[in-house]
Amino acid sequence: MKIVPVHICRDYFGLEIDDESEFADWAIALSALFFSDPTAKPATRELAVVGGDRLIKLIDRSIDAIREKGAKNEQPLARLVALLDQGRMSRPDIHSIMLGMIAGFVPTNVLAGGNCLDVILSRPDARQAIDAALAENDTAKLDRAIMEAMRFKPIWVGPWRYTSRDTVIAKGTPRERLVKAGTVVMPATLSAMFDPEAV
């Protein structure tokens, strides 16, 4: 499953990827640091630093390849290289943008795809909705069935966040709470998927 988003990074983003599996692992290492390391484990940071270094080198090789080809295209990296060549952007700017795109895209899609497939294979109602959409060749119905399956197993239970200022949550409801600045919170994404006021 992890190779599909890697192909998108290659074919759509415009990256020169030699080893697809390593590329995915580097992206996952960065994502683990950014999104799932609330206790700041040294090993997680070390893996992310190595992954980031490897990805920056890959991005630099990709920039060089785009310049060598000289062809103008609309791929995101090629567009950034055009801005670099016009002096409107620096190489570190491109590194930051592309690292964010890679670390945000590859792991998210691997996890979302795997979770969605798990729901479809384990819930008969989800499987029936997919089968019906496919039998009718109805893309809109298929999209709705996939989105509904994803509701049952989102990519994470909730992100870790730090409150920057005192904040009132659920103001005016019986659940109203004051959260003090500096508090670590976890908005419960999974819980929100079944909130009767929204679903």
Secondary structure as UniProt FT lines:
FT   HELIX           3..8
FT   HELIX           9..13
FT   HELIX           20..35
FT   TURN            38..39
FT   HELIX           42..69
FT   HELIX           76..85
FT   TURN            86..87
FT   HELIX           91..122
FT   HELIX           124..135
FT   TURN            136..137
FT   HELIX           139..152
FT   STRAND          161..162
FT   STRAND          167..169
FT   TURN            171..172
FT   TURN            174..175
FT   STRAND          177..179
FT   TURN            181..182
FT   STRAND          184..185
FT   HELIX           189..192
FT   TURN            193..194
FT   TURN            196..198
//
